[in-house]
Amino acid sequence: MSNFNLASLPPSMLHKILSKVTTSHLRDFGSARTAFSGFNQIGREEYYYRSADLFNLNDWIDEANALRTFRLRCYQAGNLEAIYIRVMYEFFVLHLLDEGREKICLAGERGLLWAKYVDGMLNLAFSVDARGFVHNYPSFSHKFVDRMNYMITTSISSGH
């Protein structure tokens, strides 16, 4: 077998390799960047964070700060999955309904399938007109938002 050299690979291939490493274990992301200067360069680019796969990220790690920092970098770079994760937290946990609804819609318009799904579910519960956000149900409550969160997360995690 001939000698394999990472430096001979194109940047797009290095990006894919580093993305797989990061998704498998965030700790290995740092190790890969230290071990090879090509990975270090890719790992510094804003595009890398904008395109990182956060839904499949193995976040069962001891380094909670590293994970938080990584997700923040992704969010700041405009990563749709990072925006979606943050918006879901703002909407369903912090109950920032108007701001969260706007951002969910925006992420869906930018092409994130899960955000489109959640936006569709929210459209079933609320009507939106030219004036903004209008509730269909007068008994709308935090309990209702929590119930919707359960329905959405259960549907998404089960693959339906």
SEVEX-776649 format. One record per residue: residue number from 1; residue in one letter; x, y, z of N, C-alpha, C, O, CB in turn. Coordinates in steps of 0.1 Angstrom, whole numbers, plus 5000, padded with zeros to 4 digits. Glycine has a CB too. Layout:
// SEVEX-776649
   i aa   nu   nv   nw  cau  cav  caw   cu   cv   cw   ou   ov   ow  cbu  cbv  cbw
 NUM  a    X    Y    Z    X    Y    Z    X    Y    Z    X    Y    Z    X    Y    Z
...
// end
This chain:
// SEVEX-776649
   i aa   nu   nv   nw  cau  cav  caw   cu   cv   cw   ou   ov   ow  cbu  cbv  cbw
   1  m 5008 4988 5000 5000 5000 5000 5009 5012 5000 5019 5013 5007 4990 5000 5012
   2  s 5005 5022 4992 5013 5034 4991 5011 5043 5004 5002 5041 5012 5009 5043 4979
   3  n 5021 5052 5006 5021 5061 5017 5009 5071 5016 5008 5078 5006 5034 5068 5019
   4  f 5001 5072 5026 4990 5081 5026 4993 5094 5034 4999 5093 5045 4977 5074 5033
   5  n 4991 5105 5028 4994 5118 5034 4982 5127 5034 4976 5130 5024 5005 5125 5026
   6  l 4977 5131 5046 4965 5139 5048 4967 5153 5041 4957 5158 5036 4963 5142 5063
   7  a 4979 5158 5040 4982 5171 5034 4978 5170 5019 4976 5181 5013 4996 5175 5036
   8  s 4978 5159 5013 4975 5158 4999 4960 5158 4996 4956 5159 4984 4981 5145 4993
   9  l 4951 5158 5006 4937 5158 5004 4932 5172 5002 4937 5181 5008 4930 5151 5016
  10  p 4921 5174 4994 4916 5187 4992 4909 5192 5005 4904 5183 5013 4906 5187 4980
  11  p 4907 5205 5007 4901 5210 5019 4887 5205 5021 4883 5203 5032 4900 5225 5018
  12  s 4879 5202 5010 4866 5197 5012 4866 5183 5018 4857 5180 5027 4858 5197 4998
  13  m 4875 5175 5015 4876 5162 5021 4881 5163 5036 4876 5156 5044 4886 5153 5013
  14  l 4890 5172 5038 4894 5174 5052 4882 5179 5061 4881 5175 5072 4906 5185 5053
  15  h 4874 5188 5055 4862 5193 5062 4853 5181 5065 4848 5180 5077 4855 5203 5053
  16  k 4851 5172 5056 4842 5160 5058 4848 5151 5069 4840 5147 5078 4840 5152 5046
  17  i 4861 5149 5069 4867 5140 5079 4866 5147 5093 4862 5140 5102 4882 5138 5075
  18  l 4869 5160 5093 4868 5167 5106 4854 5167 5112 4852 5166 5124 4874 5181 5105
  19  s 4844 5169 5103 4830 5169 5107 4826 5155 5113 4819 5155 5123 4821 5172 5095
  20  k 4831 5144 5107 4828 5131 5112 4834 5129 5125 4828 5123 5135 4832 5120 5102
  21  v 4847 5133 5127 4854 5132 5139 4847 5140 5150 4845 5135 5161 4869 5137 5138
  22  t 4842 5152 5147 4836 5161 5157 4822 5154 5161 4819 5154 5173 4833 5175 5151
  23  t 4815 5149 5151 4802 5143 5154 4803 5131 5163 4795 5129 5172 4795 5139 5141
  24  s 4814 5123 5161 4816 5112 5170 4820 5115 5184 4814 5110 5194 4827 5103 5164
  25  h 4829 5125 5186 4833 5129 5199 4839 5142 5199 4849 5144 5192 4842 5118 5205
  26  l 4834 5152 5206 4839 5166 5205 4853 5166 5210 4861 5175 5206 4830 5175 5214
  27  r 4857 5158 5220 4871 5158 5225 4881 5155 5213 4892 5161 5213 4873 5148 5236
  28  d 4877 5146 5204 4885 5143 5193 4887 5154 5183 4897 5155 5176 4880 5130 5186
  29  f 4877 5163 5183 4878 5175 5174 4891 5183 5178 4898 5187 5169 4865 5184 5176
  30  g 4892 5185 5191 4904 5193 5196 4917 5185 5193 4927 5191 5190 4903 5195 5211
  31  s 4917 5172 5195 4929 5164 5193 4932 5164 5178 4944 5165 5175 4926 5149 5197
  32  a 4923 5163 5169 4925 5163 5155 4932 5176 5150 4941 5177 5142 4913 5160 5147
  33  r 4926 5187 5156 4932 5200 5153 4946 5202 5158 4954 5208 5151 4923 5212 5159
  34  t 4949 5196 5169 4963 5196 5174 4972 5188 5166 4984 5191 5163 4963 5192 5189
  35  a 4967 5176 5162 4976 5166 5155 4979 5170 5140 4990 5166 5135 4969 5153 5155
  36  f 4971 5178 5133 4973 5181 5119 4969 5195 5116 4958 5199 5119 4965 5171 5110
  37  s 4978 5202 5111 4976 5217 5108 4965 5219 5098 4958 5230 5099 4989 5223 5103
  38  g 4962 5210 5089 4951 5211 5080 4938 5211 5087 4929 5219 5083 4952 5200 5069
  39  f 4937 5202 5097 4924 5202 5105 4923 5214 5113 4912 5220 5115 4924 5189 5114
  40  n 4934 5219 5118 4934 5231 5126 4929 5243 5118 4921 5251 5123 4948 5234 5132
  41  q 4934 5244 5106 4929 5255 5097 4914 5254 5094 4907 5264 5094 4937 5255 5084
  42  i 4910 5242 5090 4895 5240 5088 4887 5243 5100 4877 5250 5099 4893 5225 5083
  43  g 4892 5239 5112 4885 5241 5124 4884 5256 5129 4877 5259 5138 4891 5233 5135
  44  r 4892 5264 5122 4891 5279 5125 4882 5286 5116 4878 5298 5119 4905 5285 5124
  45  e 4878 5280 5105 4869 5287 5095 4855 5288 5100 4849 5279 5106 4870 5280 5082
  46  e 4849 5300 5098 4835 5302 5101 4826 5292 5094 4816 5287 5100 4831 5316 5098
  47  y 4829 5289 5082 4821 5279 5074 4820 5266 5081 4810 5260 5080 4827 5277 5060
  48  y 4831 5261 5087 4830 5249 5094 4819 5249 5105 4812 5239 5106 4844 5246 5101
  49  y 4819 5259 5113 4809 5260 5124 4795 5262 5118 4785 5258 5124 4812 5272 5133
  50  r 4794 5269 5107 4781 5272 5101 4775 5259 5095 4763 5257 5095 4782 5282 5089
  51  s 4783 5249 5091 4778 5237 5085 4779 5225 5095 4776 5214 5090 4786 5234 5073
  52  a 4783 5227 5107 4785 5215 5116 4771 5208 5119 4761 5215 5119 4791 5220 5130
  53  d 4772 5195 5120 4760 5187 5122 4758 5186 5137 4764 5177 5144 4762 5173 5116
  54  l 4749 5194 5143 4747 5194 5157 4736 5184 5161 4736 5180 5173 4742 5208 5161
  55  f 4727 5180 5152 4717 5171 5156 4722 5157 5159 4717 5150 5167 4706 5170 5145
  56  n 4733 5153 5152 4739 5140 5154 4752 5141 5163 4759 5131 5164 4743 5134 5141
  57  l 4754 5152 5168 4766 5154 5177 4765 5146 5189 4755 5146 5196 4768 5169 5180
  58  n 4775 5138 5192 4775 5130 5204 4779 5139 5216 4790 5142 5219 4786 5118 5203
  59  d 4768 5144 5223 4771 5154 5233 4771 5148 5247 4769 5155 5257 4760 5164 5233
  60  w 4773 5134 5248 4774 5128 5261 4789 5128 5265 4795 5118 5265 4769 5113 5260
  61  i 4793 5140 5268 4808 5141 5271 4809 5148 5285 4799 5154 5290 4815 5150 5260
  62  d 4821 5147 5290 4823 5153 5303 4826 5168 5302 4824 5175 5312 4835 5146 5310
  63  e 4830 5172 5290 4834 5186 5288 4822 5194 5284 4821 5198 5273 4845 5187 5278
  64  a 4813 5197 5294 4801 5205 5291 4805 5219 5286 4798 5225 5277 4792 5206 5303
  65  n 4816 5225 5291 4820 5238 5287 4824 5238 5272 4821 5247 5265 4831 5244 5295
  66  a 4832 5227 5268 4836 5226 5254 4824 5225 5245 4824 5231 5234 4845 5214 5253
  67  l 4814 5217 5249 4802 5216 5241 4795 5229 5240 4790 5233 5229 4793 5205 5247
  68  r 4793 5236 5251 4786 5249 5251 4793 5259 5242 4787 5266 5234 4785 5254 5265
  69  t 4807 5259 5243 4815 5268 5235 4813 5265 5220 4812 5274 5211 4829 5268 5239
  70  f 4814 5252 5217 4813 5247 5203 4799 5251 5197 4798 5257 5186 4814 5232 5202
  71  r 4788 5249 5205 4775 5252 5200 4773 5268 5199 4767 5272 5189 4764 5247 5210
  72  l 4779 5275 5208 4779 5290 5207 4786 5294 5194 4781 5303 5187 4785 5296 5219
  73  r 4798 5289 5191 4805 5292 5179 4796 5289 5166 4796 5297 5157 4818 5285 5178
  74  c 4790 5278 5167 4781 5274 5156 4769 5284 5155 4766 5288 5143 4775 5260 5158
  75  y 4763 5288 5166 4752 5297 5166 4757 5311 5160 4750 5317 5152 4747 5299 5180
  76  q 4768 5315 5165 4774 5328 5160 4777 5328 5145 4777 5338 5138 4786 5332 5168
  77  a 4781 5316 5140 4784 5315 5126 4771 5314 5117 4772 5314 5105 4793 5303 5124
  78  g 4760 5313 5123 4747 5312 5116 4743 5297 5113 4735 5295 5103 4748 5319 5103
  79  n 4748 5288 5120 4744 5274 5118 4729 5272 5121 4725 5275 5132 4753 5264 5127
  80  l 4722 5267 5111 4707 5266 5113 4703 5257 5124 4694 5259 5132 4701 5262 5100
  81  e 4711 5246 5126 4708 5236 5137 4710 5243 5150 4702 5240 5160 4716 5224 5135
  82  a 4721 5251 5152 4723 5257 5164 4712 5268 5167 4708 5269 5179 4737 5264 5164
  83  i 4708 5275 5157 4697 5285 5159 4685 5277 5163 4678 5282 5172 4695 5293 5146
  84  y 4682 5266 5156 4670 5258 5159 4670 5253 5174 4660 5255 5181 4668 5247 5150
  85  i 4681 5248 5178 4682 5243 5192 4680 5254 5202 4673 5252 5212 4696 5236 5194
  86  r 4686 5265 5200 4684 5277 5209 4670 5282 5209 4664 5285 5219 4694 5288 5205
  87  v 4664 5283 5197 4650 5288 5196 4641 5278 5203 4631 5283 5209 4647 5290 5181
  88  m 4643 5265 5201 4634 5256 5208 4634 5258 5223 4624 5257 5230 4637 5241 5204
  89  y 4646 5260 5228 4648 5263 5242 4641 5276 5246 4634 5276 5256 4663 5264 5246
  90  e 4643 5286 5238 4637 5299 5241 4622 5298 5241 4615 5303 5250 4641 5310 5232
  91  f 4616 5291 5231 4602 5290 5229 4595 5281 5240 4586 5285 5247 4598 5285 5215
  92  f 4601 5269 5241 4594 5259 5250 4598 5259 5264 4590 5255 5273 4596 5246 5244
  93  v 4610 5264 5267 4615 5264 5281 4613 5278 5287 4607 5280 5298 4629 5259 5282
  94  l 4618 5288 5280 4618 5302 5285 4604 5309 5282 4601 5319 5288 4629 5310 5280
  95  h 4596 5302 5273 4583 5308 5269 4584 5322 5263 4576 5330 5266 4574 5308 5281
  96  l 4595 5324 5255 4596 5336 5247 4589 5333 5234 4595 5331 5224 4612 5340 5245
  97  l 4576 5334 5235 4567 5329 5224 4569 5337 5211 4571 5331 5200 4553 5329 5228
  98  d 4568 5350 5212 4568 5358 5200 4582 5357 5193 4582 5355 5181 4564 5373 5203
  99  e 4592 5359 5200 4606 5359 5195 4609 5345 5190 4615 5343 5179 4616 5363 5205
 100  g 4605 5335 5197 4608 5321 5193 4601 5317 5181 4606 5311 5172 4605 5312 5204
 101  r 4588 5321 5180 4580 5318 5168 4586 5324 5156 4587 5318 5145 4565 5323 5170
 102  e 4591 5337 5157 4597 5343 5145 4609 5336 5141 4611 5334 5129 4601 5358 5149
 103  k 4618 5332 5150 4631 5325 5147 4628 5311 5141 4635 5306 5132 4640 5324 5159
 104  i 4618 5304 5146 4615 5291 5141 4610 5292 5127 4615 5284 5118 4603 5284 5149
 105  c 4602 5302 5124 4598 5304 5110 4609 5308 5101 4610 5303 5090 4587 5316 5110
 106  l 4618 5316 5106 4630 5320 5098 4639 5308 5095 4644 5307 5084 4638 5331 5106
 107  a 4642 5299 5105 4650 5288 5103 4643 5278 5092 4650 5272 5084 4652 5280 5116
 108  g 4630 5277 5093 4623 5269 5083 4624 5275 5069 4626 5268 5059 4608 5268 5087
 109  e 4623 5288 5068 4624 5295 5055 4638 5293 5049 4640 5293 5037 4621 5310 5056
 110  r 4648 5292 5058 4662 5290 5053 4665 5275 5050 4676 5272 5046 4672 5295 5064
 111  g 4655 5267 5052 4657 5253 5047 4658 5242 5057 4661 5231 5054 4668 5252 5038
 112  l 4657 5245 5070 4659 5235 5080 4646 5227 5082 4636 5233 5086 4664 5241 5094
 113  l 4646 5214 5078 4634 5206 5078 4627 5205 5091 4614 5207 5092 4637 5192 5073
 114  w 4634 5203 5102 4628 5202 5115 4621 5215 5119 4610 5215 5125 4638 5199 5126
 115  a 4627 5227 5115 4620 5240 5118 4608 5241 5110 4598 5247 5115 4630 5251 5115
 116  k 4608 5236 5098 4595 5237 5089 4584 5228 5096 4573 5232 5096 4598 5232 5075
 117  y 4588 5217 5101 4579 5208 5108 4573 5215 5120 4560 5215 5122 4585 5195 5112
 118  v 4581 5221 5129 4577 5227 5141 4568 5239 5137 4558 5242 5143 4588 5232 5150
 119  d 4572 5247 5127 4565 5258 5122 4551 5254 5118 4541 5261 5121 4572 5266 5111
 120  g 4550 5243 5111 4537 5238 5106 4528 5234 5118 4516 5236 5118 4539 5226 5097
 121  m 4534 5227 5128 4527 5224 5140 4522 5236 5148 4510 5236 5152 4536 5215 5150
 122  l 4530 5246 5148 4526 5259 5155 4515 5266 5147 4506 5272 5153 4538 5268 5157
 123  n 4515 5265 5134 4505 5271 5126 4492 5264 5128 4481 5270 5126 4509 5270 5111
 124  l 4492 5251 5132 4479 5245 5135 4473 5250 5148 4461 5251 5149 4482 5229 5137
 125  a 4482 5255 5157 4477 5260 5170 4474 5275 5170 4466 5280 5177 4487 5257 5180
 126  f 4481 5282 5161 4480 5297 5161 4477 5301 5147 4480 5295 5137 4493 5303 5166
 127  s 4470 5313 5146 4469 5319 5133 4478 5331 5132 4480 5338 5142 4454 5324 5130
 128  v 4484 5334 5121 4493 5345 5119 4488 5354 5108 4485 5349 5097 4508 5340 5115
 129  d 4486 5366 5111 4481 5376 5101 4491 5387 5099 4502 5386 5105 4467 5381 5105
 130  a 4487 5397 5091 4497 5408 5088 4500 5416 5101 4511 5422 5101 4490 5417 5078
 131  r 4492 5415 5111 4495 5423 5123 4505 5415 5132 4510 5421 5142 4483 5426 5131
 132  g 4508 5403 5130 4517 5395 5138 4511 5382 5143 4505 5375 5136 4521 5403 5150
 133  f 4514 5379 5155 4511 5367 5162 4498 5367 5169 4496 5375 5178 4522 5363 5171
 134  v 4488 5359 5165 4475 5359 5171 4471 5345 5176 4473 5335 5168 4464 5364 5161
 135  h 4467 5343 5188 4464 5330 5193 4450 5326 5189 4441 5334 5189 4465 5330 5209
 136  n 4449 5313 5184 4436 5308 5181 4428 5304 5193 4415 5305 5193 4437 5296 5172
 137  y 4435 5300 5204 4428 5295 5216 4429 5305 5227 4440 5309 5231 4434 5282 5220
 138  p 4417 5309 5232 4418 5319 5244 4424 5313 5256 4428 5320 5265 4404 5324 5247
 139  s 4424 5299 5257 4429 5293 5269 4444 5289 5268 4449 5281 5275 4421 5280 5273
 140  f 4451 5296 5258 4465 5293 5256 4473 5295 5269 4471 5305 5276 4471 5303 5245
 141  s 4481 5286 5272 4489 5287 5285 4503 5280 5283 4506 5274 5273 4481 5280 5296
 142  h 4511 5282 5294 4524 5275 5294 4522 5260 5293 4531 5253 5287 4532 5279 5306
 143  k 4512 5255 5299 4509 5241 5299 4507 5236 5285 4511 5225 5281 4497 5237 5308
 144  f 4500 5244 5277 4497 5241 5263 4510 5240 5255 4512 5231 5247 4487 5251 5256
 145  v 4519 5250 5257 4532 5250 5251 4540 5238 5255 4547 5232 5246 4540 5263 5254
 146  d 4540 5234 5267 4547 5222 5272 4541 5209 5265 4549 5200 5262 4546 5221 5287
 147  r 4528 5209 5263 4522 5197 5257 4526 5197 5242 4529 5186 5237 4506 5198 5257
 148  m 4527 5208 5235 4531 5209 5221 4546 5204 5221 4550 5197 5212 4530 5223 5215
 149  n 4554 5209 5230 4568 5205 5230 4569 5190 5231 4577 5184 5224 4576 5211 5242
 150  y 4561 5184 5240 4562 5169 5241 4558 5162 5228 4564 5153 5223 4552 5164 5252
 151  m 4547 5167 5221 4543 5161 5209 4553 5163 5198 4556 5153 5190 4530 5168 5204
 152  i 4560 5174 5197 4569 5177 5187 4582 5168 5189 4587 5162 5180 4573 5192 5186
 153  t 4587 5169 5201 4600 5161 5204 4597 5146 5203 4606 5139 5199 4605 5165 5217
 154  t 4586 5141 5206 4582 5127 5205 4582 5123 5191 4586 5112 5187 4569 5124 5213
 155  s 4575 5131 5182 4574 5128 5168 4587 5128 5161 4590 5120 5153 4565 5139 5161
 156  i 4596 5138 5165 4609 5139 5158 4618 5128 5162 4625 5122 5153 4615 5153 5162
 157  s 4618 5125 5175 4627 5114 5179 4623 5100 5175 4631 5091 5173 4629 5114 5194
 158  s 4610 5098 5172 4605 5085 5167 4606 5084 5152 4604 5073 5147 4591 5083 5172
 159  g 4610 5095 5145 4611 5095 5131 4599 5097 5123 4599 5096 5111 4617 5081 5127
 160  h 4588 5101 5129 4575 5104 5122 4574 5119 5119 4564 5123 5114 4563 5099 5130
// end
